[in-house]
Amino acid sequence: MTRRVLITGAGGQLGRELVDAFAGWDVVAADRARLDVTDRDAVLAAVTDVGPTVVVNAAAWTAVDACESDLRRALLVNGVAVRWLAEACRRAGAHLVQVSTDYVFSGELDRPHTEWDTPDPRSAYGRSKLAGEIEAAAVGATIVRTSWLFGRHGSDIVATILRLAAEPGRELAFVDDQRGCPTEAGDLARAIRWLADARLPGIVHVTNAGAMTWFDLARLVLAAAGHDPDRVRAVATAELDPVRPAPRPANSVLADTVAAAAGLPPRPPSEEALRGV
């Protein structure tokens, strides 16, 4: 039986890694120009025409601060679009894999978040991604929550750190009171392929192993690139100037209880993955 996957958001950081990760499948890569996931008619037509076994939705509006001032657009791209994809998958008999985020949590827990903890998003972005989870859950989708994504493609925190470090004499200040597990996009994509193959329903947390702060991450990136990590200064979130419009979870650490129980191969430690970018 031919296994065919439709990847939405295929031009993004994760989407490009997904195209590589699904090697051996019949891959249909749909970037934003090819498929507007907010257009119901276009989504229904695309899924019908492609006839996929699996649809992986990596399309999202991830500009966290911009979402804060445009909740309507955030809900359209991150929530309503998932309803259209879920409907299309139900009609076609395809399995949906929806990518979600640590931002669905408030970040106030003093332990890693499990798949059964009650979401309590504090930002517009988080609320919109939770809407997407609700739509995906209605068709028994695999909902993959992850955190602090970085990788080879696109602009992310690692690229930002290296760009700032290239400025002579530039001091770098990063917060030391937000914790998460930096997750390499390629490692996440390979995990998604495994989950798609298994058609595992429900919420699954997938990150690289090892929690750290943004301050820790910045020091690791500088050291790996041959820069002096002592150029990084630790600051509190409350000290940031200007203040960011969207609140960030102080605790973004996700426990991978379901993934481990299902036998998903573990991802490398975050520190190791950061050295490889």
Secondary structure, DSSP 8 states (H G I E B T S, - for coil): ---EEEEETTTSHHHHHHHHHTTTSEEEEE-TTT--TT-HHHHHHHHHHH--SEEEE------HHHHHT-HHHHHIIIIIHHHHHHHHHHHHT-EEEEEEEGGGS-S--SS-B-TTS-----SHHHHHHHHHHHHHHTTT-EEEEE-SEE-SSS--HHHHHHHHHTSTT--EEEESS-EE--EEHHHHHHHHHHHHHHT--EEEE---B--EEHHHHHHHHHHHTTS-GGGEEEE-GGG-SS--SS---SB--B--HHHHHHT-----BHHHHHHT-
